Amino acid sequence: QKWILDELVEHDSVSFIDSPLEYNDFNTQHYYRFDKTTGKIEIEELNQRNPKYGTTYQTAQIGNRTLHWLEQAAKLSRDNEVPFFAYMGFHAPHFPADPAPW
């Protein structure tokens, strides 16, 4: 999946990415992060004992990471009248499902 994310960045198709690299691993440890404002690409490795947002479960990670980005995007939009779009690709929204803690 990394090569697809690299292509999006290379072709200037996105302004922000915070995506799991192992998309079929529901407890993935690595996230691809890109922010166009800095031009920086990084691979974030979650801390197993104390993961960001309290869990390595991919659905909770994607949801919480999107909420974090959405707060920033809404502020930027409000301050500068910049539109935004988010695509969230949850891989485990099937039943039976317990709501995520976020």
C-alpha positions in Angstrom: 0.0 0.0 0.0 2.9 2.4 0.6 3.6 2.8 -3.2 0.0 3.9 -3.7 0.3 6.5 -1.0 3.7 7.6 -2.4 2.0 8.1 -5.8 -0.7 10.3 -4.3 1.9 12.5 -2.8 4.1 12.5 -5.9 1.2 13.6 -8.1 0.1 16.3 -5.7 -3.3 14.6 -5.3 -3.6 15.1 -1.5 -2.8 17.6 1.1 -2.8 15.2 4.1 -2.5 11.4 4.7 -2.7 9.5 7.9 -3.2 5.9 6.8 -2.4 2.4 8.1 0.3 0.7 6.0 -0.8 -2.9 6.8 -4.4 -2.3 5.8 -5.6 -5.9 6.4 -4.0 -6.1 9.9 -6.6 -4.8 12.3 -4.0 -4.1 15.0 -1.5 -2.5 12.6 1.6 -0.8 14.1 2.6 1.5 11.2 1.0 4.6 9.8 2.0 6.6 6.7 1.7 10.3 7.5 2.0 13.2 5.0 1.3 16.8 5.5 1.6 19.1 2.5 2.2 22.2 4.6 5.6 20.7 5.7 6.2 18.4 2.7 7.2 15.7 5.2 6.4 12.0 4.9 7.0 9.8 7.9 6.2 6.3 8.9 4.8 6.3 12.5 5.2 3.2 14.6 2.7 2.9 17.4 4.0 2.2 20.9 2.6 -1.3 21.7 2.4 -0.6 25.5 1.0 2.9 25.2 -0.4 3.4 21.7 -1.7 6.7 20.5 -5.5 6.9 21.3 -5.2 4.0 23.8 -5.5 1.1 21.3 -3.8 -0.4 18.2 -7.2 -1.4 16.8 -7.3 0.0 13.3 -10.9 1.2 13.3 -10.4 3.2 16.5 -7.1 4.6 15.2 -8.7 5.7 11.9 -11.7 7.2 13.6 -9.6 9.1 16.2 -7.0 10.2 13.6 -9.8 11.5 11.4 -11.4 13.5 14.2 -8.0 15.0 15.0 -7.5 16.0 11.4 -11.1 17.2 11.1 -10.6 19.7 14.0 -7.7 21.2 12.2 -9.4 21.2 8.8 -12.5 22.9 10.2 -10.4 25.6 11.8 -8.5 26.2 8.6 -11.8 26.3 6.6 -13.4 28.7 9.1 -10.3 31.0 9.1 -9.5 30.9 5.4 -12.7 29.6 3.7 -10.8 26.5 2.4 -13.0 23.5 1.6 -12.0 20.1 2.8 -12.9 16.5 2.1 -12.2 13.4 4.1 -12.3 9.7 3.0 -12.2 7.1 5.8 -11.7 3.5 4.8 -12.7 1.5 7.8 -11.8 -2.2 7.3 -13.8 -3.7 10.2 -17.3 -2.1 10.5 -19.1 -5.5 10.4 -21.5 -7.0 12.9 -21.5 -7.8 15.7 -19.9 -4.4 16.4 -19.3 -2.6 19.6 -18.9 1.2 19.3 -15.4 2.4 19.4 -14.4 4.4 22.6 -14.2 7.6 20.6 
